[in-house]
């Protein structure tokens, strides 16, 4: 196992707000979440853009100490920096292409268990949650996973609870994130908790990211697989429904736009979705409104109109039928739960 730090390494100051992070790069790791999390720490760790490791220190570990090759072919060089002292606040596992990324070796697997015992927070980026599960660290836990990898997680680790509608998932001292730019949001949350808002926003501004998304700020699209089912009529119909989600258009118009009759569209939706296209479209609108209520401060009446409902009363009735709560009750409950989850972030 090899560990690397950038040349401008500064020893810990003893300040409780200091961050020491260790990245484990799995075989065929995904570059974007690694770079996003790393650059967030880099900008937070120093003044201006000098990249010195004053407030944040990081190291990089690979299975064999050789340069780690990412899924896009770019490599991250690893330089021998001596034995790992295990003093990290965060151990961040960067996953990648399945199943290759699962093979991190016995030494790194042991290192994960030792780090957890020492009190480090374990973080899984992209399919890093799979690696933590393979190491036996995710049993019974919630795991943030990309929707396309949810079936893989369910098949490989049935005792792990997949979560596809959150930017990151905090479960005691283990945090998982589906990857992509969501890794920047997670890193920003970590920096915010350690150093405060000014230093957290410093990195966002430097990377030209316009805002920090909270844990629940990821739009859910439960019909993702249906939208890619291979039937061109279904796929084109769903695309049109999304484009006109706030408009009251008859199903006949959707069918005509894709060159089939309403009865034909009814049949393919019944066969693939188990419901009529009108029912599916209403479900899509309600799902979108659910996300907006939980993740924006927009007025509920405004959300109702944007999602294609005639008025707030009609919307509230349909919403309660679908989710068991009124839109206002859900918004209050969601905000309370979000505050509780953020408070559990280990720092």
N, C-alpha and C positions, 0 to 999 in steps of 0.2 A: 504494500500500500504506500502510495507516494502522496506528498502534500506540497502544494505550491502557494506562495504568496507573491503579490506584486513587489517589486524592489523597495518601494517606499513603505516598509512595514514599521508600524509604531507599536510598541508594547502596550498592553492595557494600562489605563490610567488609574484603575481602582474605582472609577466612577460607576455607580450602579446603572447609569444610562448608557454605558459602553456596550456595543454589540459585537460579539465574536461569532462569525458564521462559517460553517464548513459545508462546501458543496460536494456532493457525490455525483459524478457524472456517469450515468449508466451507459452501456454500449448502445450506439445509435440514439443518443439523447436528442431531444428537440432544442434547437438553439435559441428560439425566441423567448421562452419562459426563463431560461437560464440568464440570458443577456438582460432581460427586463428586470429581474430581481437583482442581479449583480450591479447594474448601472444605478438602480435606486439606492443601493447601499453606498456606491461610489460617490454619488452626488451628496448624500447625507453625511458622509464621513469627513468632509473637509469644507473649508470656505472657498468661495468662487468655484473655479473648475480645475483645481490643482490635483485632484484625485489622490491625495495622501490619505493613508489609513489612520486618521486621527481619532475619530469617534466610532468608526466601523472598521473591523478587521475581518478579512476573509481568507480562506484557504480552499484549495481544490484537490479532491481525492479521486483517483480512479482505481480500478481493480488491480492493474499490474504496473502502475506508475508510468505507462507509456502515454503518448498523446491520445486524448479521447476524441473519437470520431463521431460527429453529430449525424443526424439522419439526412442532412442536406450535403454531407461530405466535408464540411469545414471541420478543422481539428483545433482543439485547445491543448496547448503544450503544458506538460506537467514537469516541474523541476523538483528535485529531491530537496526537501526542507527539514529532514530529520523526522524523529518519531512524533506521532500525534499525541499531544498532552491531554486531550479529552476535555479541555476547559471551555467548550463552545456553549454559547447560548442557544444557537440554532444549528441543527444538522439538516441540510436541505438536499433531498434526493431528487435529481432531475431525471425523470423517465423519458421514454421515447417509443421507438417502434417495438411492438409486441411480436413475438415473445422474447426477442433478443435482449431487451433491456432488463429482463428479470434476472439475468445471470450476472450478479455483482460479486459473487464469490463468498466463501465462508468467512474470510477475514473482515470484509466490510459488513457482512450480516452481523457478526459478533460486535463490531464497532457500533452499529445501530442500537443493539441491546444495551451495551455499556453506556452509551450516550444518554439513553433514556433513563437508566438507573442513576446516572449522575445528575439528572434533572434538566437536561437539554430538551428543548422543544423540537420535535421531529416534524419536518415539512416535506410533503410529497407534491412535486410539480408535474403537470401532465400525467403520465402514467406512473409517476412516483408513488402514488397510492397503491398501485399493484405491487410494487417492489416492497413496500412496507407490509402489505398483506402476505406476500411470499415469505417474508421474514417472521411471520407470526405475530405481527404487532397491531393488526386491525380487526381482530375478531369482535363482532358485535358493535363495531363503530360505524359512524356515518363517514362516507368517503366522497369527496367532490370528484366527479368524473365527467368527461365530455359525453354528450348524448350518444355519439357513435360508438363509444367504448362501453356503454352501460351493459349490453348483452354479454360482452367478454368478461366484465367484472362479475356479473351474476353467475356465469357458467364456471368461472375459475375459482371464485371465492364466495360461495353462497351464504357464508356467515357475515359478510360485509354488506352494509346498507348503502347502496348507491344514491347519490344526490346530484341531480343534473341542472338544478335551477338556482344555484348559488355560485358566486364568483370564487368563494373559498369557504371551507367548512372547518370550524373550530370544534374539536372534540377533546377536551382536557388539554393534554400536552402534545397532541398530534393535530396538525393542520394539513389539509389536502386542498388542492387547487387543480381545476381541469386544464390549466396551461394557457398558452397564448398570452394576450395582454392582461389577462386576469392575474398573472404573476406580479405585474406592476402594482395592481391594486392591493394585493396581499402584502407586498414589500412596503408599500406606503402605509398600510395599517400598522405594521410592525414598527416602522420608524416613527409614526405618529405617537404610538404608545410609549416609546422610549424617550423621544426628544421633543415632542410637541408639534404643533401644526406648521410652524415656519420652516423647520428643517424638512418635514415631509413634503411640503409643497415645493420646496427648492428643486427636488428631483423631478417632479412632474413638469415644472416650467422648463427645466433644462432639456427634458425629453419631448417637449411640445405636446404633452398630454393635457387636455383641457380640464379634466376633473378626476377626482378619486371616487371610484364606485365602491359602495359598501358591500357587505357580504351577500346580501339578497338582490343586488342590482344586476342580475343576469336574466335576460328575457327567456322564458320557458317556451319551448316549441315541442309539445308532446307528440305532435303528428309528424315529426321529422322523417321517420321511416316511411310513412304513407306518402309524404311529398317526394320520396325517392323510390317508390315502389316499382318503377319500370313501366307502368301503364301511362302512356302519354296523355290520355284524357284526364286521368286523375291528377297528374303532375301539373298540367297546364291549368286545370280548374282551380287547384289550390293556389297557384301563383296569382291568378286573377283575383281570387278571394282576398288574398293578402294585400294586393295592390288597392283594392276598393273596400277595405274592411269597414270604413265608416260610411259607406254609401248604401242606400236601399235599392239594390238592383235585383230584379227577379232572376230566379235560377235559369229561366228560359234564355235570358241574355247571356249568362255565362256559357250555357250549352251552345248557343249559336256562335259565340266568339271562338269556340274551339272546333266548330264544324260538325256537331252532332245534335240530336234532339234531346229534349228534356228527359224523356223516358229512357233513352240510352244512358244519359248521365246518371239518372236515378239507379239504373241497374249496376253500373260499374262501381258506384259508391256503396251500394248495398253489399256487393261482392267483396270489396276490398276494405271498407271501413265499418260495415255492419250498420250503417245508418244512411239516411237520405242526405243529399248535398245541402239542403236547407238546414237540416239539423247539425251537420258538420260545421257549416258556416257560423251558426249561432254559437256553437261550442268554441270555435276559434275566437269569436269576438269576446266571449266571456273570459276565456283564458288570457287574452291580451289585456282586458280590463283588470283582471286579477293582478297581473304583473304591475300595471301602472299604479294601482291603489297601494301596493306594497312598496313600490320603489320610487314614486314621485310624490310631490306635494300638490299636484294638480287637483282642482276642485272635482268632486265626484260627479257633479252634473256635466262638467266639461269632458270628463272621461267617458261618460255615458254617450254623449253625442259623437265623440271621436270614434267610439267603437260601434256606431251604427244603431244605437237605441233611440227610440222616439222621445223619451223623456226620462227624468230621474226616477220617477215612481215605477215605471215599467222596467227600467234597468235594475232597480233595487229588488224587485220581486223576482225577476229571472236569476239574479245573482244569488239571492238567498236560497232559491230552489237548487242551484248548482253546488253551492259551497256551505250551506247551512248557517251562514251569517250574512248580515247586511254589509254593504261595502264599508260603511263607517266603522262598524264593529270589527271588521277584519283589519282595517288600517290601524286602529288602536292596539289590537292584539299583536300585530306584526311588529310594530314599533317597540312594544314592551319586550318581545322575544329577542329582537335584534340587539337591544341594549344589554340584555342578559348575556347573549353569546359573545359580544365584544368584551364584556367584563371578564370573561373566562379566558381571554387570550393570555397565554403565559409570557411574561416579559422578564 
